Amino acid sequence: MKKVLITMTAMFVAMILCGGFWGLIFKPIIGGGVEQSFIYPLYAGIILLSGIIVGCTVIVLEKIESLKKDETDESK
């Protein structure tokens, strides 16, 4: 659970905080503004998706480790 929270926090910082910073710098060059506010729910979805991916990976790795442990116990 700790890895999932760390990943979701890192994605939040990378997408929202750092993205906002770069948006302020490049807004005069690229443009954008209120008409692009529909993207913010997508950011939340990407943050949640990163947490789900890490969570599933942790579960799969724990299962693989338990299978390896069971296999070594049976061979003894």
C-alpha positions in Angstrom: 0.0 0.0 0.0 2.9 2.3 0.7 4.3 1.9 -2.8 0.8 2.8 -4.3 0.5 5.9 -2.2 4.1 7.0 -3.1 3.4 6.5 -6.8 0.1 8.3 -6.7 1.7 11.2 -4.8 4.6 11.4 -7.3 2.2 11.4 -10.2 0.2 14.1 -8.6 3.3 16.3 -8.1 4.5 15.6 -11.6 1.2 16.2 -13.4 -0.5 18.9 -11.4 2.2 20.9 -9.6 5.0 20.6 -12.1 2.6 20.7 -15.0 1.1 23.9 -13.7 4.5 25.5 -13.3 5.5 24.6 -16.9 2.1 25.7 -18.0 2.7 29.2 -16.6 6.0 29.4 -18.4 4.9 28.1 -21.8 1.3 29.6 -21.8 2.4 32.7 -23.7 4.1 30.5 -26.3 1.6 27.6 -26.6 -1.6 29.1 -25.5 -4.4 27.4 -23.6 -6.6 28.4 -20.7 -10.2 27.7 -19.6 -11.0 26.0 -22.9 -8.6 23.2 -21.9 -10.1 22.6 -18.4 -11.7 19.4 -19.6 -8.3 17.8 -19.3 -8.2 18.0 -15.5 -10.5 14.9 -15.0 -8.1 13.0 -17.3 -5.2 13.9 -15.0 -7.1 12.5 -12.0 -7.8 9.3 -14.0 -4.1 8.9 -14.9 -3.1 9.4 -11.3 -5.6 6.7 -10.2 -4.5 4.4 -13.0 -0.9 4.7 -11.9 -1.9 3.6 -8.4 -3.9 0.7 -9.8 -1.0 -0.5 -11.9 1.5 -0.4 -9.0 -1.0 -2.1 -6.7 -1.6 -4.9 -9.2 2.2 -5.3 -9.7 2.8 -5.5 -6.0 0.1 -8.2 -5.7 1.6 -10.2 -8.6 5.1 -10.0 -7.2 4.0 -11.1 -3.7 2.2 -14.1 -5.3 5.3 -15.0 -7.3 7.5 -14.8 -4.2 5.1 -17.0 -2.2 5.0 -19.5 -5.0 8.8 -19.6 -5.1 8.9 -20.0 -1.4 6.4 -22.9 -1.5 8.4 -24.5 -4.3 11.6 -24.4 -2.3 9.8 -25.7 0.8 8.4 -28.7 -1.1 11.8 -29.6 -2.6 13.4 -30.0 0.8 
